[in-house]
Amino acid sequence: MAESTTIQVSRQARDHLAQVAKERGMTLGQLVEQLAAEQRTAEQIAERVAADRQVVRETIGVDISDEEFERAPDVLGNIYRIAAEKVRQAGSATAPRKSAAA
């Protein structure tokens, strides 16, 4: 088992995390470990971006520079934005309308 230590948080944060841990069937320490493992450092994010860019370069067979990647449009972000807008539009089209007399 890894060496443990103490962290200080507000009672409110501790109680909230303890409740979340209980609902998930784990200890508070296990929840904090899980949350920490899910968070990436700036270095880890940069390593992942570099690896992903290399895969793209190898897949399409074109040596795209990092600067070219930076200037490229955010295709996935644009897809998410478009999809979210369509969901909002569909929701407003099916929502019941209030009558003027109401």
C-alpha positions as CSV (number, residue, x, y, z in Angstrom):
1,M,0.0,0.0,0.0
2,A,1.2,3.5,-0.8
3,E,2.3,5.8,2.0
4,S,-0.7,8.0,3.1
5,T,-0.8,11.6,4.1
6,T,-3.3,14.1,5.3
7,I,-4.9,16.9,3.2
8,Q,-6.9,19.7,4.7
9,V,-10.2,20.8,3.2
10,S,-13.3,22.5,4.6
11,R,-15.7,20.3,6.6
12,Q,-18.3,21.0,4.0
13,A,-16.0,19.6,1.2
14,R,-15.0,16.6,3.4
15,D,-18.7,15.8,4.2
16,H,-19.7,16.1,0.6
17,L,-16.9,13.8,-0.6
18,A,-17.6,11.4,2.1
19,Q,-21.3,11.2,1.0
20,V,-20.2,10.7,-2.6
21,A,-17.8,7.9,-1.6
22,K,-20.5,6.2,0.5
23,E,-22.9,6.3,-2.4
24,R,-20.2,4.7,-4.7
25,G,-19.4,2.0,-2.1
26,M,-15.9,3.2,-1.5
27,T,-13.9,4.9,1.2
28,L,-13.1,8.6,1.1
29,G,-9.5,7.9,0.5
30,Q,-10.4,5.7,-2.5
31,L,-12.6,8.4,-3.9
32,V,-9.8,11.0,-3.6
33,E,-7.3,8.6,-5.2
34,Q,-9.8,8.0,-8.1
35,L,-10.4,11.8,-8.6
36,A,-6.7,12.4,-8.6
37,A,-6.0,9.7,-11.1
38,E,-8.6,11.2,-13.5
39,Q,-6.9,14.7,-13.5
40,R,-4.1,15.3,-16.0
41,T,-1.2,17.6,-15.5
42,A,-0.2,20.1,-18.2
43,E,2.7,17.9,-19.0
44,Q,0.5,14.8,-19.4
45,I,-1.9,16.7,-21.6
46,A,1.0,18.0,-23.8
47,E,2.3,14.4,-24.2
48,R,-1.1,13.2,-25.2
49,V,-1.5,16.0,-27.8
50,A,1.9,15.3,-29.2
51,A,1.1,11.5,-29.5
52,D,-2.3,12.2,-31.1
53,R,-0.7,14.6,-33.6
54,Q,1.9,11.9,-34.5
55,V,-0.9,9.4,-35.1
56,V,-2.6,11.9,-37.4
57,R,0.6,12.5,-39.3
58,E,1.2,8.8,-39.7
59,T,-2.4,8.0,-40.7
60,I,-2.7,10.6,-43.4
61,G,0.9,10.4,-44.5
62,V,1.6,14.2,-44.4
63,D,4.0,15.9,-42.1
64,I,1.9,18.6,-40.5
65,S,3.7,21.0,-38.2
66,D,2.6,21.8,-34.7
67,E,1.9,25.4,-35.9
68,E,-0.4,24.1,-38.7
69,F,-2.2,22.0,-36.1
70,E,-2.7,25.1,-34.0
71,R,-4.1,27.0,-36.9
72,A,-6.5,24.2,-37.9
73,P,-10.2,24.5,-37.0
74,D,-11.5,22.6,-34.0
75,V,-13.4,20.1,-36.0
76,L,-14.6,18.0,-33.0
77,G,-15.5,21.1,-31.0
78,N,-17.5,22.4,-34.0
79,I,-19.3,19.1,-34.3
80,Y,-20.2,19.2,-30.6
81,R,-21.4,22.8,-30.9
82,I,-23.6,22.0,-34.0
83,A,-25.1,18.9,-32.3
84,A,-25.9,20.9,-29.1
85,E,-27.6,23.6,-31.2
86,K,-29.7,21.0,-33.0
87,V,-30.7,19.4,-29.7
88,R,-31.7,22.8,-28.4
89,Q,-33.7,23.5,-31.5
90,A,-35.5,20.2,-31.4
91,G,-36.3,20.7,-27.7
92,S,-37.8,24.1,-28.3
93,A,-39.8,22.9,-31.3
94,T,-41.4,20.1,-29.2
95,A,-41.9,22.2,-26.0
96,P,-45.5,23.1,-25.3
97,R,-46.3,26.7,-26.1
98,K,-48.0,28.9,-23.5
99,S,-51.2,30.5,-24.8
100,A,-51.7,34.2,-24.6
101,A,-54.6,33.8,-22.2
102,A,-52.6,31.8,-19.7
